[in-house]
């Protein structure tokens, strides 16, 4: 089976490749893309692949834009930290929707679903309602506490006391709602996957913010969004134009 991968974050891409090698070593990756632009150009002139595994958010926008602009005849497995794109995903030939961080058993099930729908049955349609029920049954359990360094001891911090997390000099700093700063062992990618996306949003590479710590948000130049938090920050919290739609959807959700 020939695969095409769409993923804009290198740690997530490496994790996905390791998982594919573990659950389906017979597959072959024929192309990789990190942007809507590059993926669209490739799909316009290539059909020699069997399955696409695609993150929803790419470096320059949503991968859904790729599959809406090109008539896809091959199935797609979507991966994301959010669940509110599910219906859109299944409208563009999606056959599964895996929430990050991806588990081996979920990816294996996605490959099995591909074989069922497209190898054995040669089906061209998917029961959206049934797949959405499957997603609901795969609800992830997120961390309720994080372990932090405080002087010479370790402290367990409830996540509902977190105002935001800031990455500086490759170190993750947790700020509580009372203004206390603590050091975390995890990097931002690991923390993003461990925190419930209903309550936390990865605004950019430097900030993960809590919904309850947003004081206000404002339109910024070039389609960006500026967020003001209840606590002062060393630098401005800016959501890029590419992620602004995700942020608005998160606020509404």
BALOBA-1460 file (C-alpha; in Angstrom, 3 decimals):
// residues 253
<rec num="1" residu="x" x="0.000" y="0.000" z="0.000"/>
<rec num="2" residu="x" x="1.383" y="3.401" z="-1.038"/>
<rec num="3" residu="x" x="0.836" y="6.260" z="1.410"/>
<rec num="4" residu="x" x="0.918" y="10.056" z="1.133"/>
<rec num="5" residu="x" x="1.491" y="11.971" z="4.395"/>
<rec num="6" residu="x" x="0.449" y="15.560" z="5.111"/>
<rec num="7" residu="x" x="1.905" y="16.896" z="8.365"/>
<rec num="8" residu="x" x="3.600" y="20.236" z="9.092"/>
<rec num="9" residu="x" x="5.188" y="19.480" z="12.469"/>
<rec num="10" residu="x" x="8.332" y="17.351" z="12.392"/>
<rec num="11" residu="x" x="7.875" y="15.686" z="15.824"/>
<rec num="12" residu="x" x="4.355" y="14.628" z="14.836"/>
<rec num="13" residu="x" x="5.606" y="13.391" z="11.444"/>
<rec num="14" residu="x" x="8.346" y="11.295" z="13.064"/>
<rec num="15" residu="x" x="5.817" y="9.853" z="15.513"/>
<rec num="16" residu="x" x="3.441" y="8.988" z="12.669"/>
<rec num="17" residu="x" x="6.193" y="7.272" z="10.648"/>
<rec num="18" residu="x" x="7.251" y="5.180" z="13.630"/>
<rec num="19" residu="x" x="3.636" y="4.196" z="14.195"/>
<rec num="20" residu="x" x="3.150" y="3.244" z="10.533"/>
<rec num="21" residu="x" x="6.296" y="1.115" z="10.595"/>
<rec num="22" residu="x" x="4.989" y="-0.618" z="13.700"/>
<rec num="23" residu="x" x="1.439" y="-1.395" z="12.572"/>
<rec num="24" residu="x" x="1.862" y="-1.672" z="8.790"/>
<rec num="25" residu="x" x="5.509" y="-2.338" z="7.855"/>
<rec num="26" residu="x" x="4.479" y="-3.461" z="4.356"/>
<rec num="27" residu="x" x="3.363" y="0.057" z="3.387"/>
<rec num="28" residu="x" x="5.470" y="2.558" z="1.423"/>
<rec num="29" residu="x" x="5.465" y="6.335" z="1.842"/>
<rec num="30" residu="x" x="5.593" y="7.866" z="-1.637"/>
<rec num="31" residu="x" x="5.227" y="11.567" z="-0.767"/>
<rec num="32" residu="x" x="5.226" y="13.947" z="2.202"/>
<rec num="33" residu="x" x="3.936" y="17.530" z="2.380"/>
<rec num="34" residu="x" x="3.685" y="20.214" z="5.056"/>
<rec num="35" residu="x" x="1.582" y="22.814" z="3.213"/>
<rec num="36" residu="x" x="-1.684" y="23.165" z="1.321"/>
<rec num="37" residu="x" x="0.144" y="24.681" z="-1.644"/>
<rec num="38" residu="x" x="2.677" y="21.876" z="-2.124"/>
<rec num="39" residu="x" x="0.135" y="19.101" z="-1.559"/>
<rec num="40" residu="x" x="-2.371" y="20.607" z="-3.994"/>
<rec num="41" residu="x" x="0.263" y="20.871" z="-6.721"/>
<rec num="42" residu="x" x="1.258" y="17.225" z="-6.269"/>
<rec num="43" residu="x" x="-2.274" y="15.773" z="-6.192"/>
<rec num="44" residu="x" x="-3.157" y="17.594" z="-9.405"/>
<rec num="45" residu="x" x="-0.764" y="15.395" z="-11.385"/>
<rec num="46" residu="x" x="-0.345" y="12.202" z="-9.320"/>
<rec num="47" residu="x" x="-2.682" y="9.273" z="-8.729"/>
<rec num="48" residu="x" x="-0.169" y="6.527" z="-7.901"/>
<rec num="49" residu="x" x="-1.069" y="6.164" z="-4.236"/>
<rec num="50" residu="x" x="-3.618" y="4.226" z="-2.211"/>
<rec num="51" residu="x" x="-4.258" y="6.152" z="0.990"/>
<rec num="52" residu="x" x="-3.663" y="9.662" z="2.367"/>
<rec num="53" residu="x" x="-2.957" y="10.332" z="6.042"/>
<rec num="54" residu="x" x="-3.436" y="14.039" z="6.637"/>
<rec num="55" residu="x" x="-3.262" y="16.441" z="9.552"/>
<rec num="56" residu="x" x="-6.081" y="19.001" z="9.448"/>
<rec num="57" residu="x" x="-3.855" y="22.014" z="10.189"/>
<rec num="58" residu="x" x="-0.899" y="22.510" z="7.813"/>
<rec num="59" residu="x" x="1.651" y="25.309" z="7.729"/>
<rec num="60" residu="x" x="-0.404" y="27.535" z="5.413"/>
<rec num="61" residu="x" x="-3.991" y="26.527" z="6.169"/>
<rec num="62" residu="x" x="-6.393" y="23.609" z="6.519"/>
<rec num="63" residu="x" x="-5.734" y="20.455" z="4.511"/>
<rec num="64" residu="x" x="-9.470" y="20.326" z="3.829"/>
<rec num="65" residu="x" x="-8.801" y="23.071" z="1.262"/>
<rec num="66" residu="x" x="-6.648" y="20.613" z="-0.708"/>
<rec num="67" residu="x" x="-9.340" y="17.975" z="-0.905"/>
<rec num="68" residu="x" x="-12.124" y="20.455" z="-1.645"/>
<rec num="69" residu="x" x="-10.215" y="21.879" z="-4.610"/>
<rec num="70" residu="x" x="-9.336" y="18.484" z="-6.106"/>
<rec num="71" residu="x" x="-11.775" y="15.655" z="-6.774"/>
<rec num="72" residu="x" x="-10.338" y="12.943" z="-4.552"/>
<rec num="73" residu="x" x="-10.878" y="9.347" z="-5.606"/>
<rec num="74" residu="x" x="-8.677" y="7.836" z="-2.907"/>
<rec num="75" residu="x" x="-9.530" y="7.597" z="0.821"/>
<rec num="76" residu="x" x="-8.142" y="9.894" z="3.514"/>
<rec num="77" residu="x" x="-7.429" y="9.282" z="7.195"/>
<rec num="78" residu="x" x="-7.413" y="12.613" z="9.040"/>
<rec num="79" residu="x" x="-5.387" y="13.330" z="12.176"/>
<rec num="80" residu="x" x="-5.906" y="16.303" z="14.487"/>
<rec num="81" residu="x" x="-6.155" y="17.469" z="18.082"/>
<rec num="82" residu="x" x="-9.665" y="18.805" z="17.446"/>
<rec num="83" residu="x" x="-12.923" y="16.967" z="16.810"/>
<rec num="84" residu="x" x="-14.991" y="19.784" z="15.268"/>
<rec num="85" residu="x" x="-13.818" y="19.157" z="11.680"/>
<rec num="86" residu="x" x="-15.155" y="15.597" z="11.586"/>
<rec num="87" residu="x" x="-18.210" y="16.168" z="9.395"/>
<rec num="88" residu="x" x="-16.225" y="18.251" z="6.889"/>
<rec num="89" residu="x" x="-13.548" y="15.547" z="6.793"/>
<rec num="90" residu="x" x="-15.983" y="12.805" z="5.854"/>
<rec num="91" residu="x" x="-17.435" y="14.959" z="3.077"/>
<rec num="92" residu="x" x="-14.070" y="14.908" z="1.263"/>
<rec num="93" residu="x" x="-13.502" y="11.139" z="1.176"/>
<rec num="94" residu="x" x="-12.412" y="10.770" z="4.774"/>
<rec num="95" residu="x" x="-12.771" y="7.260" z="6.180"/>
<rec num="96" residu="x" x="-11.407" y="7.869" z="9.671"/>
<rec num="97" residu="x" x="-10.553" y="10.728" z="12.022"/>
<rec num="98" residu="x" x="-7.808" y="10.073" z="14.572"/>
<rec num="99" residu="x" x="-7.305" y="12.365" z="17.543"/>
<rec num="100" residu="x" x="-3.710" y="13.173" z="18.457"/>
<rec num="101" residu="x" x="-1.546" y="11.807" z="19.902"/>
<rec num="102" residu="x" x="-2.259" y="8.833" z="17.658"/>
<rec num="103" residu="x" x="-2.333" y="5.410" z="19.281"/>
<rec num="104" residu="x" x="-1.101" y="2.287" z="17.525"/>
<rec num="105" residu="x" x="-4.431" y="0.513" z="17.903"/>
<rec num="106" residu="x" x="-6.305" y="3.463" z="16.365"/>
<rec num="107" residu="x" x="-3.984" y="3.618" z="13.361"/>
<rec num="108" residu="x" x="-4.213" y="-0.141" z="12.894"/>
<rec num="109" residu="x" x="-8.001" y="0.135" z="12.961"/>
<rec num="110" residu="x" x="-7.821" y="2.877" z="10.321"/>
<rec num="111" residu="x" x="-5.802" y="0.615" z="8.016"/>
<rec num="112" residu="x" x="-8.301" y="-2.178" z="8.600"/>
<rec num="113" residu="x" x="-11.126" y="0.211" z="7.740"/>
<rec num="114" residu="x" x="-9.336" y="1.114" z="4.502"/>
<rec num="115" residu="x" x="-9.134" y="-2.558" z="3.571"/>
<rec num="116" residu="x" x="-12.783" y="-3.089" z="4.448"/>
<rec num="117" residu="x" x="-14.196" y="-0.113" z="2.587"/>
<rec num="118" residu="x" x="-11.838" y="0.141" z="-0.376"/>
<rec num="119" residu="x" x="-10.261" y="-3.274" z="-0.880"/>
<rec num="120" residu="x" x="-12.952" y="-5.784" z="-0.068"/>
<rec num="121" residu="x" x="-16.167" y="-3.857" z="-0.603"/>
<rec num="122" residu="x" x="-14.835" y="-1.296" z="-3.102"/>
<rec num="123" residu="x" x="-17.233" y="1.129" z="-1.504"/>
<rec num="124" residu="x" x="-17.289" y="4.767" z="-2.624"/>
<rec num="125" residu="x" x="-19.277" y="6.098" z="0.304"/>
<rec num="126" residu="x" x="-18.985" y="6.020" z="4.075"/>
<rec num="127" residu="x" x="-21.655" y="5.959" z="6.753"/>
<rec num="128" residu="x" x="-20.874" y="9.325" z="8.355"/>
<rec num="129" residu="x" x="-23.199" y="8.866" z="11.316"/>
<rec num="130" residu="x" x="-21.643" y="5.510" z="12.232"/>
<rec num="131" residu="x" x="-18.101" y="6.890" z="11.970"/>
<rec num="132" residu="x" x="-18.988" y="9.874" z="14.152"/>
<rec num="133" residu="x" x="-20.332" y="7.459" z="16.752"/>
<rec num="134" residu="x" x="-17.005" y="5.623" z="16.595"/>
<rec num="135" residu="x" x="-15.150" y="8.886" z="17.221"/>
<rec num="136" residu="x" x="-17.333" y="9.605" z="20.238"/>
<rec num="137" residu="x" x="-16.447" y="6.162" z="21.577"/>
<rec num="138" residu="x" x="-12.727" y="6.889" z="21.266"/>
<rec num="139" residu="x" x="-12.791" y="9.883" z="23.616"/>
<rec num="140" residu="x" x="-9.314" y="10.571" z="24.894"/>
<rec num="141" residu="x" x="-8.453" y="10.962" z="28.563"/>
<rec num="142" residu="x" x="-6.387" y="14.126" z="29.121"/>
<rec num="143" residu="x" x="-4.169" y="14.999" z="32.050"/>
<rec num="144" residu="x" x="-5.776" y="16.653" z="35.052"/>
<rec num="145" residu="x" x="-2.442" y="17.407" z="36.744"/>
<rec num="146" residu="x" x="1.095" y="18.216" z="35.566"/>
<rec num="147" residu="x" x="4.346" y="17.485" z="37.385"/>
<rec num="148" residu="x" x="6.588" y="20.552" z="37.733"/>
<rec num="149" residu="x" x="9.920" y="21.499" z="39.307"/>
<rec num="150" residu="x" x="9.779" y="23.904" z="42.244"/>
<rec num="151" residu="x" x="13.167" y="24.618" z="43.808"/>
<rec num="152" residu="x" x="14.404" y="21.193" z="44.949"/>
<rec num="153" residu="x" x="11.053" y="19.471" z="44.961"/>
<rec num="154" residu="x" x="8.441" y="18.217" z="42.524"/>
<rec num="155" residu="x" x="4.911" y="19.569" z="42.662"/>
<rec num="156" residu="x" x="1.699" y="18.283" z="41.107"/>
<rec num="157" residu="x" x="-0.268" y="21.164" z="39.593"/>
<rec num="158" residu="x" x="-3.982" y="20.833" z="38.659"/>
<rec num="159" residu="x" x="-4.432" y="21.861" z="35.041"/>
<rec num="160" residu="x" x="-7.421" y="24.049" z="35.917"/>
<rec num="161" residu="x" x="-5.014" y="26.391" z="37.749"/>
<rec num="162" residu="x" x="-2.917" y="26.983" z="34.597"/>
<rec num="163" residu="x" x="-3.147" y="30.406" z="32.953"/>
<rec num="164" residu="x" x="-0.724" y="29.706" z="30.115"/>
<rec num="165" residu="x" x="2.465" y="27.876" z="29.168"/>
<rec num="166" residu="x" x="5.315" y="29.752" z="27.523"/>
<rec num="167" residu="x" x="8.312" y="28.257" z="25.740"/>
<rec num="168" residu="x" x="11.545" y="30.188" z="26.128"/>
<rec num="169" residu="x" x="15.044" y="28.963" z="25.242"/>
<rec num="170" residu="x" x="13.610" y="25.466" z="24.635"/>
<rec num="171" residu="x" x="12.220" y="25.328" z="28.181"/>
<rec num="172" residu="x" x="8.503" y="25.176" z="28.981"/>
<rec num="173" residu="x" x="7.382" y="27.578" z="31.701"/>
<rec num="174" residu="x" x="4.001" y="27.055" z="33.344"/>
<rec num="175" residu="x" x="2.256" y="30.124" z="34.751"/>
<rec num="176" residu="x" x="-0.563" y="29.601" z="37.228"/>
<rec num="177" residu="x" x="-3.543" y="31.933" z="37.483"/>
<rec num="178" residu="x" x="-1.967" y="33.467" z="40.589"/>
<rec num="179" residu="x" x="1.165" y="34.401" z="38.615"/>
<rec num="180" residu="x" x="3.478" y="31.656" z="39.896"/>
<rec num="181" residu="x" x="6.021" y="30.406" z="37.321"/>
<rec num="182" residu="x" x="7.137" y="26.761" z="37.315"/>
<rec num="183" residu="x" x="9.379" y="24.660" z="35.053"/>
<rec num="184" residu="x" x="8.065" y="21.671" z="33.088"/>
<rec num="185" residu="x" x="10.033" y="18.729" z="31.674"/>
<rec num="186" residu="x" x="7.804" y="18.299" z="28.616"/>
<rec num="187" residu="x" x="8.200" y="20.245" z="25.381"/>
<rec num="188" residu="x" x="5.300" y="22.177" z="23.859"/>
<rec num="189" residu="x" x="4.290" y="19.398" z="21.459"/>
<rec num="190" residu="x" x="4.015" y="16.898" z="24.309"/>
<rec num="191" residu="x" x="2.059" y="19.347" z="26.457"/>
<rec num="192" residu="x" x="-0.309" y="20.195" z="23.619"/>
<rec num="193" residu="x" x="-1.187" y="16.504" z="23.237"/>
<rec num="194" residu="x" x="-1.691" y="16.035" z="26.997"/>
<rec num="195" residu="x" x="-4.000" y="19.004" z="27.645"/>
<rec num="196" residu="x" x="-7.693" y="18.936" z="26.779"/>
<rec num="197" residu="x" x="-8.154" y="20.986" z="23.568"/>
<rec num="198" residu="x" x="-11.559" y="22.127" z="24.796"/>
<rec num="199" residu="x" x="-9.785" y="24.151" z="27.485"/>
<rec num="200" residu="x" x="-6.327" y="24.849" z="26.010"/>
<rec num="201" residu="x" x="-5.232" y="26.262" z="22.656"/>
<rec num="202" residu="x" x="-1.785" y="26.269" z="21.014"/>
<rec num="203" residu="x" x="-1.756" y="29.914" z="19.948"/>
<rec num="204" residu="x" x="1.703" y="29.680" z="18.367"/>
<rec num="205" residu="x" x="5.033" y="27.920" z="18.895"/>
<rec num="206" residu="x" x="5.654" y="29.853" z="22.135"/>
<rec num="207" residu="x" x="2.237" y="29.840" z="23.843"/>
<rec num="208" residu="x" x="-0.411" y="27.381" z="24.997"/>
<rec num="209" residu="x" x="-3.239" y="29.373" z="26.591"/>
<rec num="210" residu="x" x="-6.132" y="28.498" z="28.865"/>
<rec num="211" residu="x" x="-9.623" y="29.513" z="27.764"/>
<rec num="212" residu="x" x="-10.409" y="30.902" z="31.217"/>
<rec num="213" residu="x" x="-7.327" y="33.147" z="31.142"/>
<rec num="214" residu="x" x="-8.284" y="35.075" z="28.012"/>
<rec num="215" residu="x" x="-9.149" y="38.665" z="28.855"/>
<rec num="216" residu="x" x="-9.873" y="39.716" z="25.254"/>
<rec num="217" residu="x" x="-8.939" y="39.014" z="21.641"/>
<rec num="218" residu="x" x="-8.599" y="41.507" z="18.817"/>
<rec num="219" residu="x" x="-8.179" y="41.520" z="15.051"/>
<rec num="220" residu="x" x="-4.517" y="42.136" z="14.236"/>
<rec num="221" residu="x" x="-2.857" y="43.110" z="10.983"/>
<rec num="222" residu="x" x="-2.677" y="40.679" z="8.047"/>
<rec num="223" residu="x" x="-5.487" y="38.474" z="9.351"/>
<rec num="224" residu="x" x="-3.792" y="37.657" z="12.655"/>
<rec num="225" residu="x" x="-5.417" y="37.758" z="16.094"/>
<rec num="226" residu="x" x="-3.903" y="39.364" z="19.187"/>
<rec num="227" residu="x" x="-4.849" y="37.816" z="22.532"/>
<rec num="228" residu="x" x="-4.739" y="39.677" z="25.830"/>
<rec num="229" residu="x" x="-4.469" y="37.380" z="28.844"/>
<rec num="230" residu="x" x="-5.478" y="38.109" z="32.414"/>
<rec num="231" residu="x" x="-1.785" y="37.827" z="33.358"/>
<rec num="232" residu="x" x="0.921" y="39.957" z="31.698"/>
<rec num="233" residu="x" x="3.248" y="38.127" z="29.292"/>
<rec num="234" residu="x" x="6.850" y="38.844" z="28.248"/>
<rec num="235" residu="x" x="5.825" y="39.002" z="24.602"/>
<rec num="236" residu="x" x="2.598" y="39.484" z="22.699"/>
<rec num="237" residu="x" x="0.381" y="36.443" z="22.152"/>
<rec num="238" residu="x" x="-0.356" y="36.433" z="18.424"/>
<rec num="239" residu="x" x="-2.351" y="33.815" z="16.520"/>
<rec num="240" residu="x" x="-1.199" y="33.537" z="12.906"/>
<rec num="241" residu="x" x="-3.542" y="34.116" z="9.979"/>
<rec num="242" residu="x" x="-3.383" y="30.378" z="9.212"/>
<rec num="243" residu="x" x="-4.524" y="29.416" z="12.717"/>
<rec num="244" residu="x" x="-7.045" y="32.234" z="13.194"/>
<rec num="245" residu="x" x="-9.933" y="30.105" z="11.865"/>
<rec num="246" residu="x" x="-9.029" y="27.336" z="14.328"/>
<rec num="247" residu="x" x="-8.913" y="29.866" z="17.171"/>
<rec num="248" residu="x" x="-12.337" y="31.293" z="16.306"/>
<rec num="249" residu="x" x="-13.793" y="27.787" z="16.070"/>
<rec num="250" residu="x" x="-12.225" y="26.943" z="19.441"/>
<rec num="251" residu="x" x="-13.750" y="30.034" z="21.057"/>
<rec num="252" residu="x" x="-17.166" y="29.168" z="19.641"/>
<rec num="253" residu="x" x="-16.841" y="25.498" z="20.602"/>
